[in-house]
Amino acid sequence: MDDPVESTRSASSWKKLERLLDEIEDGNEAKPDYIELKGKADLGRLEEKDREALIQRLHGSVLRGFRANEVRVPGKKARLAYWRSIARNGFHDFAEDEWMKCHDSPFVENYDYVAPYLDGGGLDVLDPYMVYSSVLGTWEYSVEDFVHTDLLSDVTTVVEPLAGTAEFCYAGHFIYPDFQYVMFDLDEDAKSHVEAKSWLPQTQREFIVGDALVEDTWKSVRKASKGTSLAYIGKQSHNFFGAKDLMKVLEWGTRHCDHLMLEISEPYLLDEEPTIDELTRPEQKAAGFHVALDDVEDKPANPLTNAMDFYLVVWDKLDRRNLFSYCGWIGWQAPTLTALGRLLDLEVRYYHSDDTEFMPVDVGTDTSDCRENNTFMLFSRK
Ligand SMILES: C[S@@+](CC[C@H](N)C(=O)[O-])C[C@H]1O[C@@H](n2cnc3c(N)ncnc32)[C@H](O)[C@@H]1O
């Protein structure tokens, strides 16, 4: 299938932007995916109150977001204030160089997750899921990319096992509000977090508190599904499982859903020494804390099993806190996953991001970016 084409309108002065927003608000112009602010339309030069008012208008006038790449705000404090004024008015910059919202979302989300920390209370008041989302959330790919393929064009249910913050379902439901969304996680807090988000009222959804290693959880997923289903485990969360458990997930996932997709990383060699993988974003540094994936000192990664132990940590001058622990995390790589899929007699495909189609794993790898980038493997019954 053809890729969806994104539309961008640009404005190089406040006058031109004003005119464009008036036309969109009056219904004379369609909302573009993006508005690009250039030249004299410099958000960094506006007073905070005017900037906020403008961001609020932009929110109602774009489908996906806006670009303001020429803005340079001198000074750490002023830059943080600039970031917060946009983030609390419905746009985040977690994915790319642009400020984004969920597709055509009418809800003004507050992405300013550093606010409670700045109000005092130390690291304890940081919401672990919000911090996780900002540094590791699934923002680049969405339901749209996958159901846009020929293979998955009949999907009507999206399942997110090990959902955590369930960004995949949540972002997807704005584009496909008529689909069914089924999410599950062991953690009751994940359910509360996800259910507290603003969802479109017409969307059918269910969040199950359940264990991926119990077949009944998958049976409940099937019960809550409607038509062809795609289950998606993002951010290599299948790495929580050892080989036998992963086989169960592949088996039940493809028995009770029509397709099971796993996000996988590019091939890599394990580090010999424990490392700290700094993820700190500029607003975190400016607020006074750091975020990283930190290996457990006395447990180096095992090159024979690809098992590793690490934490998602935050720290500041006074304290340190483990937000999530990844103990016995196994860095499953594509060849092993292919072998497991074949042992279960499953079709094994991968997402070819240039051709935007799923391909058998024996086809097209020379023209795909799967050597350099994360990709997605798809398991289905024959
Ligand atoms: C890294 S988060 C997932 C984030 C999200 N899906 C994403 O792609 O950004 C992993 C989640 O898996 C959940 N989890 C771990 N083991 C599980 C299991 N056996 N069954 C269900 N959920 C599990 C944890 O509670 C956690 O919320």
The ligand as a MOL file (V3000), in Angstrom:
LIG
                    3D

  0  0  0     0  0            999 V3000
M  V30 BEGIN CTAB
M  V30 COUNTS 27 29 0 0 0
M  V30 BEGIN ATOM
M  V30 1 C 8.7880 -1.8440 29.4600 0
M  V30 2 S 7.1300 -1.8580 29.9900 0 CHG=1
M  V30 3 C 6.2290 -1.8800 28.4900 0
M  V30 4 C 6.0950 -0.5660 27.8530 0
M  V30 5 C 5.2720 -0.3800 26.6150 0
M  V30 6 N 4.6130 -1.5530 26.1180 0
M  V30 7 C 6.1370 0.2310 25.5370 0
M  V30 8 O 6.3110 -0.3840 24.4900 0
M  V30 9 O 6.6270 1.3290 25.7060 0 CHG=-1
M  V30 10 C 7.0170 -3.5300 30.4550 0
M  V30 11 C 5.7040 -3.8850 31.1680 0
M  V30 12 O 5.6120 -5.3190 31.1640 0
M  V30 13 C 4.8950 -5.7140 32.3130 0
M  V30 14 N 5.1350 -7.1610 32.5080 0
M  V30 15 C 6.3060 -7.7980 32.8050 0
M  V30 16 N 6.1240 -9.1410 32.8460 0
M  V30 17 C 4.8230 -9.3700 32.5440 0
M  V30 18 C 4.0410 -10.5510 32.4080 0
M  V30 19 N 4.5440 -11.7710 32.6130 0
M  V30 20 N 2.7370 -10.4270 32.0690 0
M  V30 21 C 2.1910 -9.2060 31.8970 0
M  V30 22 N 2.8890 -8.0460 32.0130 0
M  V30 23 C 4.1880 -8.1160 32.3340 0
M  V30 24 C 5.4680 -4.7890 33.4030 0
M  V30 25 O 4.5690 -4.6810 34.4970 0
M  V30 26 C 5.6430 -3.4610 32.6150 0
M  V30 27 O 4.5580 -2.5890 32.8020 0
M  V30 END ATOM
M  V30 BEGIN BOND
M  V30 1 1 1 2
M  V30 2 1 2 3
M  V30 3 1 2 10
M  V30 4 1 3 4
M  V30 5 1 4 5
M  V30 6 1 5 6
M  V30 7 1 5 7
M  V30 8 2 7 8
M  V30 9 1 7 9
M  V30 10 1 10 11
M  V30 11 1 11 12
M  V30 12 1 11 26
M  V30 13 1 12 13
M  V30 14 1 13 14
M  V30 15 1 13 24
M  V30 16 1 14 15
M  V30 17 1 14 23
M  V30 18 2 15 16
M  V30 19 1 16 17
M  V30 20 1 17 18
M  V30 21 2 17 23
M  V30 22 1 18 19
M  V30 23 2 18 20
M  V30 24 1 20 21
M  V30 25 2 21 22
M  V30 26 1 22 23
M  V30 27 1 24 25
M  V30 28 1 24 26
M  V30 29 1 26 27
M  V30 END BOND
M  V30 END CTAB
M  END
